[in-house]
């Protein structure tokens, strides 16, 4: 009943985004190209589809061969405008995901934030003219920049072709927007049969006649904030869009005694961490959080012996080397 009531608003939202996309398509709204290779990573839906681990996958793939920069909007930061990450920054100045990139790769890549992606790329190239690859984080709807290559992500369990435009569903634009992608990557796959792959491919082809790759999340071993040993009993702390896959993974080897579920991009306070640590002491448990949450929590006055985080990586189920070769080939052709 509610979905039916929301349908007219969904149609209106879809019409507005469709007109905007049409204006870009016919050149009424200008798009900008750059001499560097711009790789866009994004999705059609709101919420988590694995953009952060995909950006990190591309960084690992490309940083040895190219001079790479990551440009994000910096969602949730308390600053605005262009900002090039340096040692004085934190999650509040550049956003949690950009700060995560900076912490992991600060000596190997540039990380910047800017709401205006065109301005952001220009500033990056002014600051470091050697940059020849820019990875745009969460930029599928940012049409002002014409990417060399566009990667569309969709959660295998919540694919865009079964969803609806806001507010009826979670899509930022209509399903037809998928046609702009150069490849589609199904993320967070578990065990996928050939029949499921074929059916998924057929469903995607209705909207985007492009190659489809299947990927999964590879959970690494938990890492201590200060070289402690993690208990089997844990208090889980997440501030991400969808924590269910993480819960299911951890349940195999650990007992989740309590789960503090915060909203995506949650800004942790001292009250939050005191509540979490009190619960952990009460239960005789370790505290496990995500890598994205870790970069915000570790700057607070916490008892680090209790705290651990769980790194994750994107891993292709098959044909990963084909995906890698395609990306490298596109970049080299553009730069030659």
Secondary structure as UniProt FT lines:
FT   HELIX           2..25
FT   TURN            26..27
FT   STRAND          37..43
FT   HELIX           51..62
FT   TURN            63..65
FT   STRAND          68..72
FT   TURN            75..76
FT   STRAND          83..84
FT   TURN            87..88
FT   HELIX           91..94
FT   HELIX           96..105
FT   TURN            106..108
FT   STRAND          110..113
FT   HELIX           117..127
FT   TURN            129..130
FT   STRAND          133..137
FT   TURN            140..141
FT   TURN            143..144
FT   STRAND          149..155
FT   HELIX           156..158
FT   HELIX           160..162
FT   TURN            166..168
FT   HELIX           175..180
FT   STRAND          183..187
FT   HELIX           194..205
FT   TURN            206..207
FT   STRAND          211..219
FT   STRAND          223..224
FT   STRAND          233..238
FT   HELIX           244..250
FT   TURN            251..253
FT   STRAND          255..261
FT   TURN            264..265
FT   HELIX           270..283
FT   STRAND          286..290
FT   HELIX           291..297
FT   TURN            298..299
FT   HELIX           304..306
FT   STRAND          307..310
FT   STRAND          312..316
FT   HELIX           320..335
//
